[in-house]
Structure formats: structure tokens, C-alpha cells
Amino acid sequence: MSSIGSNKSWKDTLLSRRQIESLIADGRTIVIVDNKVLKVDAWLKFHPGGDKAIMHMVGRDATDEVNALHSAEARKLMNTYQIGRVEGRWDNFLPPIQGGEFRTSFEIADEDELVSDENGLATCSQSSSAPPSPLFDPTDRAHVSLQKRRRSGASENSIISSTTSVSSLSSVDAENSRSAPKFSHLDHLTHKEIDLDISKYPALDASTQDEITRKYRLLNRRIQEEGLYNCNYTSYLFEISRYALLFVLSMLSLKWGWYGIGGMFMGMFWHQLIFTAHDAGHMGITHNYTIDTVIGIVIADFLGGLSLGWWKRSHNVHHIVTNSPEHDPDIEHMPFFAISHRFFSSLRSTYYDRIMTYDPFAKFVVRYQNYLYYPILTLGRFNLYRLSWEYLFLGLGPRKGPAWWHRWLEIAGQLFFWIWFGYGVVYKAIPTASGRFAFIMISHMITMPIHVQITLSHFAMSTADLGVHESFPQKMLRTTMDVDCPEWLDFFHGGLQFQAIHHLYPRIPRHNLRKTQKLVQEFCTEVGIPYALYGFVDGNKEVIGRLRDVGRQAAILAECQRTIAESGDLGHH
């Protein structure tokens, strides 16, 4: 009993902000959930959703993100990693993966002494982290840090993170960079986008964002009370019937020698399967982690040849850092697409751990990306094979812990898929090379709508980073749009037409999203957040318009660079 009591007392230890900062500076993975301080270093490599999703939450209050993406059982297990608690409202740090800088306990002590010496203070009450409370005014830290760096001879420009540059409001230093004399045209475009979002959306002060969060959580409670988290299994009987019909039609077409028609039905079969795999990946069917994972792997790997594990690793990051050019893999499609001028700076992707080089090929393609959008997406499924194989055969997923078996089941699924599809269908059922080619190309190209549906919800939305103080619900609604369609077309969109709602509450079964839409619209009206809703055609126009605008910016930049090179004018452009 005493050991249990001691453990409970240890977890109730009040940790100050400076203590948490120093832990992160020492390389610890610290996340705040419901005012509990979690040290999840040991869990990082075992996390079924990948390590990158956790790394984007380091130093942040991840309560809403965790609740949105995890089951009650998973949230309960997180208490195992609790090392203390904080009191009051937690002011987020910028995570290290996003360029955040942290000070060790020795550096904090040095800065406290420096401030004390300069101001003649007997105590360090005016230092950058207020003891012993975990709360403090973040502008104090920025002021002290800036003073210290100026004394050491560092320029203001060196303070800006290489990954964030002037792309966000996450750093007060980035704010200070606005007054820097050397300011590029691309930086002006970035600030213009940030200013536009600030004018359209609620203020970023603590009271406003806290109220949005409070009402978001109340809405979640209402959704639970109305049973909208309960899966409508009858709807899946219709889904399975449709899948079976499409597959049978494909096989019959091959039997009759209609290879192109057979490819069309196979593509439609895959297109529909994706929606249920998406549901399973979010535990939106049975809400049981193991059962939904098996369902997802059977659909994605065994029947579709794609890796569910790859998708979950990528998709979880997408749900946390939606539409961030440096961090969200779902919008990182260089050299083919750039939905923001910031890709012209050859950004480093924190997901892929590589530079997305804006090379001559990218410069050429991006200028015409609005014309190439649909043609490139018709070949999108081939790229998904590559990403799936890379994930599985390089062992990018967890090899131990509760998800250790996922990789091996998925590899078995890949072998099964290429036996039944590659050998049984393409090779054995189709006798001619031309017939095989037609079947493969048509079956893969017919899945193009799924790629349009995925990109449609984000490509036309904001890519600006409003900083670490923006609430989770506001960020999701600012970076995601919904697609308006009649109810009888829901089967075609498969729930992806409700992406804004899905990003707020990812575990709601898709057959309940239409009912949830009305509640979310009421919430948006109440808190003053614009709810982006476009028809399918108008949404496509918005995406093409965004691609055209960025393409024009690329052309203007190229012309400016050419003019400068020819004239030898190295002035500030």
C-alpha cells in the first residue's frame, strides 16, 4: 500500500515550467495531457501511430489532440508515463521538431543571474521562467533571450528557426524579424497570408482560444450523448454488398474479354474500399483497436495492396499539423505540386527528413500545376505502392510493443495481394499484353477521384501557421473545408466530404457525420469561426485557383531571378 501511495504522490508532484523546459532541453519527450505531465520517451518507438505525431506535441498541451485520436483505453494507459502535473493554463512551447529552442537548467540559472545582475534584483522573480508556478508570460523569455543573444553578437536573423523561418507566429523572434531591413518578397507573401487569417478568425489571446476549446469539448460531450459515436453496422451491410457487386462485375468482365470494363470495375472496387479502410484506421467501426486494425489491414493490404501502417503513420501527423508546409506530408508533393509559395524556399520536410528541393524540374512543373493536377492524380495509386513498400520493407513502423505484429501481417497481405491480383488476375486471367496493360492502367486511373477528394479538402485552405497558442478546433477548421453534396451521393464521397467535421472528431463513424454537421455548424456560428463549405465543382475551382495563383507566383519569381542575373543587380528583391 505504501508503494502505491508513494507512486501516487510522485505523480502529483507540481512541476514548474522551467523544470519541464529543462527536461525537454535534455532530450526528454514531454507532453501535457489534462494537466498531467507525461514523459513518453519509452513509448516513442512503440507508438502504433508513429513517433512523428508525438514529437509534434512535445512541450504542448495535447489534450484535445489525444482525446480526438485515441480510445478511452489508450488514454488510460498514458497515465503510466505520468511524472507530475501542472496547474492552471499551460502556455505551449514550440516543439523541437518545429524549431523550438530549449534551455537546460544551467542555462536558465545563468540567465536568471544575468537578469538579477543587470536589474539589481535580489531574486530571479523577473527571469524567463517564473518559479515555482508552471505559468509565465512568454514574452519575458523572448525579451531575455533576445538581450542575451544581442550581447553575444548574434544577429536577429540568426534567431529565426531554419524550419519555421518567418512562416508563423510561433516565435516572438519571428515577429521581431518583421522590422528587419532585408525582407524578401516571399516573406511579404507569408505575412500577408498570416494577416489575412488573423483578420478572418477569432483572436489568438488566451481567453478567446480557451472559450473555443471549452465549447468544443462541450460539443464532444453532446455528440457522445446523442450516440453519434455509435457505429451503424447496417450501413456497412450495404457497403459490403456494393464492394462485392463491383468485384464480381470486374471478374465477369474479364471472363467475357472486356478487359477495359473489368479494369473500370476493379478501380471502382478499390475506390470504395478506401473509405472503410479509413474508418478502420481511425477506430471508427468497432472502436476496438485490435479489431479495427485487422479490418483495416485486410481491406488495405490484402484487397488493395496498400499499407495501412504507412497510412496511419502519415495520417496521424496530418491530423496534428494540418496544412503545414514543413510538417504535413499530405501537402508535401514536390516537385509536382506546391500549394504555397513557401515551397519555393526548398523547405525541409520534418516528416520525410529531407529537403524538398525547388530544383529546375520543380520550377517548370509548378508553373503549370493547375493544368497537370488531374493528369498527375490519375497516376497517384502507383505512388502509394511505393510509399507502402518503403514503410514495410524499411521497417519504419514499430517493431516492438502492441503493434509489433502489424508489419508482418501487412507483408503477408502484400504477398496475398500480388498473388491474387498480379498473378491470378493480370497474368492468368488476361491472355494478351495489350489487355493486361489496359486493365492495369484503367483500374489504377479510375481511382483518381479518391486523390481529388483527399486533396480537395486542404489544397485551397490556409497554410499559414498562427503559432502555438491557436486552439486545436480553430486550426482544424481554418485548414480544412467540407464539400456540400446531396445525401444520395454520400456513398461516392465516403465521408471525405465532411473532412472539417472529421478533423474535429476523427473517431465518429462516417455514416453519422451528416448528422454531426449541423451541430458543428452551430458551434462555428457560436464561436465565430468561418465554416468552409463548397460544392464539389466549386471546391475543385478553389483548388485549381490556388494552384494557378502559386504557379503565377513561381513564374514571377523566376522572371525576377532571371532579370537580376542578367542585370547583375543584387539588391533586395
C-alpha positions as CSV (number, residue, x, y, z in Angstrom):
1,M,0.0,0.0,0.0
2,S,2.8,2.4,0.9
3,S,4.5,1.9,-2.5
4,I,1.1,2.7,-4.2
5,G,0.7,5.8,-2.2
6,S,4.3,6.9,-2.8
7,N,3.8,6.4,-6.6
8,K,0.6,8.5,-6.5
9,S,2.3,11.2,-4.5
10,W,5.2,11.2,-7.0
11,K,2.8,11.7,-9.9
12,D,1.1,14.5,-8.1
13,T,4.4,16.5,-7.9
14,L,3.9,20.0,-9.2
15,L,6.4,20.7,-11.9
16,S,7.3,24.3,-12.9
17,R,7.6,25.5,-16.5
18,R,11.4,25.8,-16.1
19,Q,11.7,22.2,-15.0
20,I,9.7,21.0,-18.0
21,E,11.7,23.2,-20.3
22,S,15.0,21.8,-18.9
23,L,13.7,18.2,-19.3
24,I,13.0,18.9,-23.0
25,A,16.4,20.5,-23.4
26,D,17.9,17.3,-22.1
27,G,16.1,15.4,-24.8
28,R,13.1,14.1,-22.9
29,T,9.8,13.7,-24.7
30,I,7.4,15.7,-22.5
31,V,3.7,16.1,-23.4
32,I,0.9,17.7,-21.3
33,V,-2.5,16.0,-21.2
34,D,-5.3,17.1,-18.9
35,N,-2.6,18.9,-16.8
36,K,-0.7,15.7,-16.4
37,V,3.0,15.8,-17.4
38,L,3.8,12.7,-19.4
39,K,7.3,11.6,-20.2
40,V,6.9,9.2,-23.2
41,D,10.5,8.5,-24.2
42,A,10.0,4.8,-23.7
43,W,6.8,4.8,-25.7
44,L,8.1,6.8,-28.7
45,K,9.3,3.8,-30.8
46,F,6.3,1.6,-29.9
47,H,3.6,4.1,-30.7
48,P,1.3,2.4,-33.3
49,G,0.7,5.8,-34.9
50,G,4.3,6.6,-35.4
51,D,6.9,8.7,-33.5
52,K,6.5,11.9,-35.5
53,A,2.9,12.5,-34.3
54,I,4.2,12.5,-30.7
55,M,7.2,14.7,-31.5
56,H,4.9,17.5,-32.7
57,M,3.2,17.5,-29.3
58,V,6.4,17.9,-27.2
59,G,6.0,20.9,-24.8
60,R,2.4,21.4,-25.7
61,D,-1.0,20.8,-24.2
62,A,-2.0,17.8,-26.3
63,T,-5.3,17.1,-24.5
64,D,-7.6,17.8,-27.5
65,E,-5.4,16.0,-30.0
66,V,-5.0,13.0,-27.7
67,N,-8.7,12.8,-27.0
68,A,-9.6,13.1,-30.6
69,L,-7.3,10.4,-31.9
70,H,-7.3,7.8,-29.1
71,S,-9.7,5.5,-27.4
72,A,-10.5,5.7,-23.7
73,E,-8.3,2.6,-23.1
74,A,-5.3,4.2,-24.7
75,R,-5.8,7.4,-22.8
76,K,-5.9,5.4,-19.5
77,L,-2.6,3.7,-20.4
78,M,-1.0,7.1,-20.8
79,N,-1.2,7.6,-17.1
80,T,1.6,5.1,-16.8
81,Y,4.0,7.7,-18.1
82,Q,2.9,10.5,-15.8
83,I,5.8,12.1,-13.9
84,G,4.0,15.1,-12.4
85,R,1.4,17.7,-13.1
86,V,1.0,21.4,-13.8
87,E,-1.5,23.9,-12.5
88,G,-3.7,26.3,-14.4
89,R,-3.5,27.1,-18.1
90,W,-0.4,25.7,-19.9
91,D,1.3,28.0,-22.4
92,N,2.6,25.9,-25.2
93,F,6.2,25.7,-26.2
94,L,7.2,25.4,-29.9
95,P,8.2,21.7,-30.2
96,P,11.9,20.9,-31.0
97,I,10.9,19.2,-34.3
98,Q,9.4,22.5,-35.4
99,G,12.4,24.5,-34.5
100,G,11.7,25.3,-30.8
101,E,14.8,26.1,-28.7
102,F,15.0,25.0,-25.1
103,R,17.4,25.8,-22.2
104,T,18.9,23.4,-19.8
105,S,18.7,24.1,-16.0
106,F,22.2,25.5,-16.1
107,E,21.3,27.9,-18.9
108,I,18.2,29.0,-17.1
109,A,20.2,29.7,-14.0
110,D,22.8,31.7,-15.9
111,E,20.0,33.8,-17.5
112,D,18.4,34.3,-14.0
113,E,21.8,35.5,-12.7
114,L,22.3,37.8,-15.7
115,V,18.9,39.4,-15.2
116,S,19.4,39.7,-11.5
117,D,22.8,41.4,-12.0
118,E,21.6,43.9,-14.6
119,N,18.5,44.9,-12.8
120,G,19.9,44.8,-9.3
121,L,17.3,42.3,-8.2
122,A,17.9,40.1,-5.1
123,T,15.8,37.3,-6.6
124,C,15.1,35.9,-10.0
125,S,11.4,36.8,-10.0
126,Q,11.8,38.6,-13.3
127,S,13.6,35.7,-15.0
128,S,12.4,34.0,-18.1
129,S,10.6,31.2,-16.2
130,A,8.6,32.1,-13.1
131,P,9.2,29.8,-10.1
132,P,7.6,27.7,-8.9
133,S,4.5,28.1,-10.9
134,P,4.4,26.4,-14.3
135,L,2.9,29.6,-15.8
136,F,4.7,32.6,-17.1
137,D,4.5,35.4,-19.7
138,P,6.2,34.0,-22.8
139,T,7.2,37.5,-23.9
140,D,9.5,37.7,-20.8
141,R,11.6,34.7,-22.2
142,A,11.8,36.2,-25.6
143,H,13.0,39.5,-24.2
144,V,15.7,38.0,-22.1
145,S,16.8,35.6,-24.8
146,L,17.0,38.4,-27.3
147,Q,19.0,40.5,-24.9
148,K,21.4,37.7,-24.3
149,R,21.9,37.0,-28.0
150,R,22.4,40.6,-28.8
151,R,25.2,40.8,-26.2
152,S,26.9,37.8,-27.7
153,G,26.9,39.5,-31.0
154,A,24.3,37.3,-32.7
155,S,22.2,38.9,-35.3
156,E,18.4,39.0,-35.1
157,N,18.1,37.0,-38.3
158,S,20.0,34.0,-36.7
159,I,17.3,33.6,-34.1
160,I,14.7,32.5,-36.7
161,S,14.5,28.8,-36.9
162,S,15.6,27.2,-40.2
163,T,12.3,25.2,-40.3
164,T,9.9,27.9,-39.3
165,S,11.6,31.0,-40.9
166,V,9.0,33.8,-40.9
167,S,6.3,31.3,-41.6
168,S,4.4,31.5,-38.3
169,L,3.6,33.4,-35.1
170,S,5.2,30.6,-33.1
171,S,8.1,32.7,-32.1
172,V,8.3,36.3,-30.9
173,D,11.6,36.4,-32.6
174,A,9.8,35.9,-35.9
175,E,7.7,38.8,-35.0
176,N,10.8,40.9,-34.4
177,S,12.1,39.9,-37.8
178,R,9.3,42.0,-39.4
179,S,11.3,45.1,-38.8
180,A,14.5,43.6,-40.3
181,P,15.8,45.6,-43.2
182,K,16.3,42.7,-45.5
183,F,12.9,41.4,-46.2
184,S,12.2,39.2,-49.3
185,H,9.1,39.2,-51.5
186,L,8.2,35.7,-50.3
187,D,8.3,36.8,-46.7
188,H,5.9,39.6,-47.5
189,L,3.5,37.0,-49.1
190,T,3.8,34.9,-45.9
191,H,2.9,37.8,-43.6
192,K,0.1,38.8,-45.9
193,E,-1.4,35.3,-45.6
194,I,-1.0,35.4,-41.8
195,D,-2.6,38.8,-41.5
196,L,-5.5,37.6,-43.7
197,D,-6.1,34.7,-41.3
198,I,-5.8,36.9,-38.3
199,S,-8.5,39.2,-39.7
200,K,-10.9,36.4,-40.6
201,Y,-10.6,34.2,-37.5
202,P,-11.1,34.7,-33.7
203,A,-8.3,36.4,-31.8
204,L,-5.4,34.4,-30.5
205,D,-5.5,35.6,-26.9
206,A,-5.8,33.1,-24.2
207,S,-9.3,33.9,-23.1
208,T,-10.8,33.7,-26.7
209,Q,-9.0,30.4,-27.5
210,D,-9.9,28.9,-24.1
211,E,-13.5,29.6,-24.7
212,I,-13.4,28.0,-28.1
213,T,-11.8,24.9,-26.6
214,R,-14.4,24.8,-23.8
215,K,-17.3,24.9,-26.2
216,Y,-15.5,22.3,-28.5
217,R,-15.3,19.9,-25.5
218,L,-18.9,20.6,-24.6
219,L,-19.9,19.7,-28.2
220,N,-18.0,16.5,-28.0
221,R,-20.0,15.6,-24.9
222,R,-23.2,16.4,-26.7
223,I,-22.2,14.2,-29.6
224,Q,-21.5,11.3,-27.2
225,E,-24.9,11.8,-25.5
226,E,-26.7,11.7,-28.9
227,G,-25.0,8.4,-29.7
228,L,-23.1,9.7,-32.8
229,Y,-20.0,7.7,-31.8
230,N,-22.1,4.5,-32.2
231,C,-21.5,2.7,-35.5
232,N,-24.4,2.0,-37.7
233,Y,-23.5,-1.6,-38.7
234,T,-26.5,-1.9,-41.0
235,S,-24.9,0.7,-43.3
236,Y,-21.8,-1.5,-43.6
237,L,-24.0,-4.3,-44.9
238,F,-24.8,-2.1,-47.8
239,E,-21.2,-1.1,-48.2
240,I,-20.1,-4.8,-48.3
241,S,-22.8,-5.6,-50.9
242,R,-21.6,-2.8,-53.1
243,Y,-18.0,-3.9,-52.8
244,A,-18.9,-7.5,-53.7
245,L,-21.0,-6.4,-56.7
246,L,-18.2,-4.3,-58.1
247,F,-15.7,-7.1,-57.7
248,V,-18.0,-9.7,-59.3
249,L,-18.6,-7.3,-62.2
250,S,-14.9,-6.9,-62.7
251,M,-14.4,-10.7,-62.7
252,L,-17.3,-11.3,-65.1
253,S,-15.9,-8.6,-67.5
254,L,-12.6,-10.4,-67.6
255,K,-14.3,-13.7,-68.3
256,W,-16.1,-12.1,-71.2
257,G,-12.9,-10.5,-72.5
258,W,-13.9,-6.9,-71.6
259,Y,-10.6,-6.0,-70.1
260,G,-11.1,-2.2,-70.0
261,I,-14.5,-2.6,-68.4
262,G,-13.1,-5.1,-66.0
263,G,-10.4,-2.6,-65.0
264,M,-13.0,0.1,-64.5
265,F,-15.0,-2.0,-62.1
266,M,-11.8,-3.0,-60.3
267,G,-10.8,0.6,-59.8
268,M,-14.3,1.4,-58.5
269,F,-13.9,-1.5,-56.1
270,W,-10.6,-0.1,-54.8
271,H,-12.1,3.4,-54.6
272,Q,-14.9,2.3,-52.3
273,L,-12.7,0.1,-50.2
274,I,-10.5,3.1,-49.2
275,F,-13.4,4.6,-47.3
276,T,-13.8,1.7,-45.0
277,A,-10.0,1.3,-44.5
278,H,-10.1,5.0,-43.5
279,D,-12.8,4.3,-41.0
280,A,-10.9,1.3,-39.5
281,G,-7.7,3.3,-39.3
282,H,-9.5,5.8,-37.0
283,M,-11.1,3.1,-34.9
284,G,-14.4,4.3,-36.3
285,I,-16.1,0.9,-36.8
286,T,-15.9,-1.2,-33.7
287,H,-13.9,1.3,-31.6
288,N,-11.7,-1.7,-30.6
289,Y,-8.1,-1.0,-31.6
290,T,-7.1,-4.6,-32.5
291,I,-10.3,-5.5,-34.3
292,D,-10.4,-2.3,-36.4
293,T,-6.7,-2.7,-37.2
294,V,-7.2,-6.2,-38.5
295,I,-10.2,-5.0,-40.6
296,G,-8.1,-2.1,-42.0
297,I,-5.2,-4.4,-42.9
298,V,-7.4,-6.9,-44.6
299,I,-9.0,-4.2,-46.7
300,A,-5.9,-2.1,-47.4
301,D,-3.2,-4.7,-47.8
302,F,-4.9,-8.0,-48.7
303,L,-7.5,-6.5,-51.0
304,G,-5.9,-3.2,-52.1
305,G,-2.1,-3.7,-51.9
306,L,-1.6,-0.6,-49.8
307,S,-0.1,-0.4,-46.3
308,L,-2.5,0.6,-43.5
309,G,0.5,1.2,-41.2
310,W,2.1,3.6,-43.6
311,W,-1.2,5.5,-43.9
312,K,-1.7,5.7,-40.1
313,R,1.9,7.0,-39.6
314,S,1.4,9.7,-42.2
315,H,-2.2,10.4,-41.5
316,N,-1.8,11.0,-37.7
317,V,0.8,13.6,-38.4
318,H,-1.5,15.2,-41.0
319,H,-4.3,15.4,-38.3
320,I,-2.0,17.2,-35.9
321,V,-0.1,19.7,-38.1
322,T,-2.7,20.1,-40.9
323,N,-1.6,22.1,-43.9
324,S,1.8,23.0,-42.5
325,P,4.2,23.1,-45.5
326,E,7.2,21.9,-43.4
327,H,5.4,19.2,-41.4
328,D,2.2,17.9,-43.1
329,P,3.1,15.0,-45.5
330,D,-0.4,15.3,-47.1
331,I,0.6,18.6,-48.8
332,E,4.3,17.8,-49.5
333,H,4.2,16.8,-53.1
334,M,7.2,18.5,-54.6
335,P,8.3,18.6,-57.3
336,F,4.8,18.2,-58.8
337,F,2.6,20.4,-56.6
338,A,3.2,23.5,-54.4
339,I,0.1,24.9,-52.7
340,S,2.2,27.6,-51.0
341,H,4.9,30.0,-52.2
342,R,6.9,28.8,-49.2
343,F,7.9,25.7,-51.1
344,F,10.0,27.9,-53.4
345,S,12.5,28.2,-50.5
346,S,13.3,24.4,-50.6
347,L,11.8,23.7,-47.3
348,R,12.9,20.8,-45.1
349,S,10.2,18.2,-44.5
350,T,10.3,17.0,-40.9
351,Y,8.2,14.0,-41.9
352,Y,10.4,12.8,-44.7
353,D,13.6,14.1,-43.1
354,R,14.8,15.6,-46.4
355,I,14.9,18.9,-48.3
356,M,12.1,19.4,-50.7
357,T,14.3,20.9,-53.3
358,Y,12.9,23.6,-55.6
359,D,15.0,22.5,-58.5
360,P,14.7,23.3,-62.2
361,F,12.3,20.5,-62.8
362,A,10.0,21.7,-59.9
363,K,10.2,25.3,-61.2
364,F,9.0,24.1,-64.6
365,V,6.2,21.8,-63.3
366,V,4.8,24.1,-60.7
367,R,4.2,26.9,-63.2
368,Y,1.8,24.6,-65.0
369,Q,0.5,22.6,-62.0
370,N,-3.1,23.8,-62.4
371,Y,-3.1,22.1,-65.8
372,L,-1.3,19.0,-64.5
373,Y,-3.4,18.5,-61.4
374,Y,-5.9,15.9,-62.7
375,P,-3.4,14.1,-65.1
376,I,-0.9,13.6,-62.2
377,L,-3.6,12.4,-59.8
378,T,-4.7,9.7,-62.3
379,L,-1.3,8.0,-61.5
380,G,-1.5,8.6,-57.8
381,R,-2.1,5.0,-56.8
382,F,1.3,3.9,-58.2
383,N,3.0,6.3,-55.8
384,L,1.0,4.8,-52.9
385,Y,2.5,1.4,-53.7
386,R,6.0,2.9,-53.4
387,L,5.2,4.6,-50.1
388,S,3.7,1.4,-48.7
389,W,6.7,-0.8,-49.7
390,E,9.1,1.8,-48.3
391,Y,7.3,1.8,-45.0
392,L,7.1,-2.0,-44.7
393,F,10.4,-3.1,-46.1
394,L,12.5,-0.4,-44.4
395,G,10.8,-1.2,-41.1
396,L,9.6,2.4,-40.4
397,G,6.8,1.2,-38.1
398,P,7.1,-0.1,-34.6
399,R,8.9,-3.4,-34.3
400,K,8.0,-4.0,-30.6
401,G,5.2,-3.2,-28.3
402,P,1.4,-3.8,-29.0
403,A,1.8,-3.1,-32.8
404,W,4.8,-5.4,-33.4
405,W,2.7,-7.9,-35.4
406,H,1.2,-5.3,-37.8
407,R,4.2,-5.2,-40.1
408,W,4.3,-9.0,-40.6
409,L,0.5,-9.2,-41.2
410,E,0.8,-6.4,-43.7
411,I,3.7,-8.1,-45.5
412,A,1.6,-11.2,-45.7
413,G,-1.2,-9.1,-47.0
414,Q,1.1,-7.6,-49.7
415,L,2.1,-11.1,-50.8
416,F,-1.5,-12.2,-50.9
417,F,-2.5,-9.2,-53.0
418,W,0.2,-9.6,-55.6
419,I,-0.6,-13.3,-55.9
420,W,-4.3,-12.9,-56.4
421,F,-4.1,-9.6,-58.4
422,G,-0.7,-9.7,-60.1
423,Y,-0.6,-13.4,-60.9
424,G,-4.2,-14.6,-60.7
425,V,-5.9,-11.7,-62.4
426,V,-3.4,-9.8,-64.5
427,Y,-1.2,-12.7,-65.6
428,K,-3.6,-15.7,-65.7
429,A,-7.0,-14.2,-66.5
430,I,-5.8,-11.8,-69.3
431,P,-4.0,-13.6,-72.2
432,T,-2.6,-10.6,-74.1
433,A,-0.1,-7.9,-73.2
434,S,-2.3,-5.1,-74.5
435,G,-5.2,-6.4,-72.5
436,R,-3.0,-6.5,-69.3
437,F,-1.8,-3.0,-69.9
438,A,-5.3,-1.7,-70.5
439,F,-6.6,-3.4,-67.4
440,I,-3.8,-2.2,-65.1
441,M,-3.9,1.4,-66.3
442,I,-7.7,1.8,-66.3
443,S,-8.1,0.1,-62.9
444,H,-5.5,2.4,-61.4
445,M,-6.5,5.6,-63.2
446,I,-10.2,5.1,-62.2
447,T,-9.2,5.6,-58.6
448,M,-8.3,9.2,-59.4
449,P,-11.4,10.6,-57.6
450,I,-10.1,9.5,-54.2
451,H,-7.0,11.6,-54.7
452,V,-9.1,14.5,-55.7
453,Q,-11.3,14.1,-52.7
454,I,-8.4,13.9,-50.3
455,T,-6.6,17.0,-51.7
456,L,-9.8,18.9,-52.2
457,S,-10.4,19.4,-48.5
458,H,-7.0,21.1,-47.9
459,F,-5.3,22.4,-51.0
460,A,-7.4,25.5,-51.2
461,M,-7.2,26.2,-47.5
462,S,-4.8,28.2,-45.4
463,T,-1.2,27.1,-45.0
464,A,-0.3,29.9,-42.5
465,D,0.9,29.0,-39.1
466,L,-0.7,31.2,-36.5
467,G,1.5,29.9,-33.7
468,V,1.4,27.6,-30.7
469,H,-1.4,29.5,-29.0
470,E,-4.1,28.7,-31.6
471,S,-6.6,26.1,-30.3
472,F,-6.9,22.7,-31.9
473,P,-10.5,23.2,-33.1
474,Q,-9.8,26.6,-34.7
475,K,-6.7,25.3,-36.5
476,M,-8.7,22.3,-37.9
477,L,-11.5,24.5,-39.2
478,R,-9.1,27.1,-40.6
479,T,-7.2,24.5,-42.7
480,T,-10.0,22.2,-43.8
481,M,-13.1,22.5,-45.9
482,D,-16.2,20.4,-46.3
483,V,-17.9,19.5,-49.6
484,D,-21.6,20.0,-50.0
485,C,-23.4,17.2,-51.8
486,P,-26.8,15.6,-51.8
487,E,-27.3,12.7,-49.3
488,W,-27.7,10.1,-52.1
489,L,-24.1,10.8,-53.2
490,D,-22.6,10.1,-49.8
491,F,-21.6,6.6,-51.0
492,F,-19.4,8.2,-53.7
493,H,-17.6,10.6,-51.2
494,G,-17.4,8.0,-48.5
495,G,-17.4,10.6,-45.6
496,L,-14.5,12.6,-47.1
497,Q,-16.9,15.3,-47.9
498,F,-17.1,16.0,-44.2
499,Q,-13.4,16.5,-43.6
500,A,-13.7,19.5,-41.3
501,I,-16.0,17.6,-39.0
502,H,-13.8,14.5,-39.3
503,H,-10.7,16.6,-38.3
504,L,-12.5,17.8,-35.2
505,Y,-13.8,14.4,-34.2
506,P,-11.9,11.7,-36.2
507,R,-13.4,8.7,-34.5
508,I,-17.0,9.5,-35.4
509,P,-18.3,6.8,-37.8
510,R,-18.7,8.3,-41.2
511,H,-22.4,7.3,-41.5
512,N,-23.0,9.8,-38.6
513,L,-21.0,12.7,-40.0
514,R,-24.0,14.2,-41.8
515,K,-26.0,14.4,-38.5
516,T,-22.9,15.8,-36.8
517,Q,-22.5,18.5,-39.4
518,K,-25.5,20.6,-38.1
519,L,-24.0,20.6,-34.6
520,V,-20.6,21.7,-35.9
521,Q,-22.2,24.5,-37.9
522,E,-23.9,25.7,-34.8
523,F,-20.6,25.6,-32.9
524,C,-18.9,27.6,-35.6
525,T,-21.6,30.3,-35.5
526,E,-21.4,30.5,-31.8
527,V,-17.6,30.9,-31.6
528,G,-17.2,33.0,-34.7
529,I,-15.1,30.6,-36.8
530,P,-15.9,30.5,-40.5
531,Y,-17.1,27.1,-41.7
532,A,-15.8,26.4,-45.2
533,L,-18.4,24.6,-47.3
534,Y,-18.2,24.3,-51.1
535,G,-20.0,22.3,-53.7
536,F,-17.9,19.6,-55.4
537,V,-17.5,21.7,-58.5
538,D,-16.8,25.0,-56.7
539,G,-14.4,23.2,-54.4
540,N,-12.4,22.0,-57.4
541,K,-12.4,25.5,-58.8
542,E,-10.9,26.8,-55.5
543,V,-8.2,24.2,-55.7
544,I,-7.4,24.9,-59.3
545,G,-7.4,28.6,-58.5
546,R,-4.9,28.1,-55.6
547,L,-2.6,26.0,-57.9
548,R,-2.9,28.7,-60.6
549,D,-2.0,31.5,-58.2
550,V,1.0,29.7,-56.8
551,G,2.1,28.8,-60.3
552,R,1.9,32.5,-61.3
553,Q,4.0,33.4,-58.2
554,A,6.5,30.8,-59.4
555,A,6.6,32.4,-62.8
556,I,7.1,35.9,-61.4
557,L,9.9,34.7,-59.1
558,A,11.6,33.0,-62.0
559,E,11.4,36.1,-64.1
560,C,12.7,38.3,-61.3
561,Q,15.6,35.9,-60.7
562,R,16.4,35.9,-64.5
563,T,16.3,39.7,-64.6
564,I,18.6,40.0,-61.6
565,A,21.0,37.5,-63.1
566,E,21.2,39.4,-66.4
567,S,21.5,42.9,-64.9
568,G,23.8,41.9,-62.1
569,D,21.6,43.9,-59.7
570,L,21.9,42.1,-56.3
571,G,19.6,44.5,-54.5
572,H,16.8,43.4,-52.2
573,H,14.1,41.8,-54.2
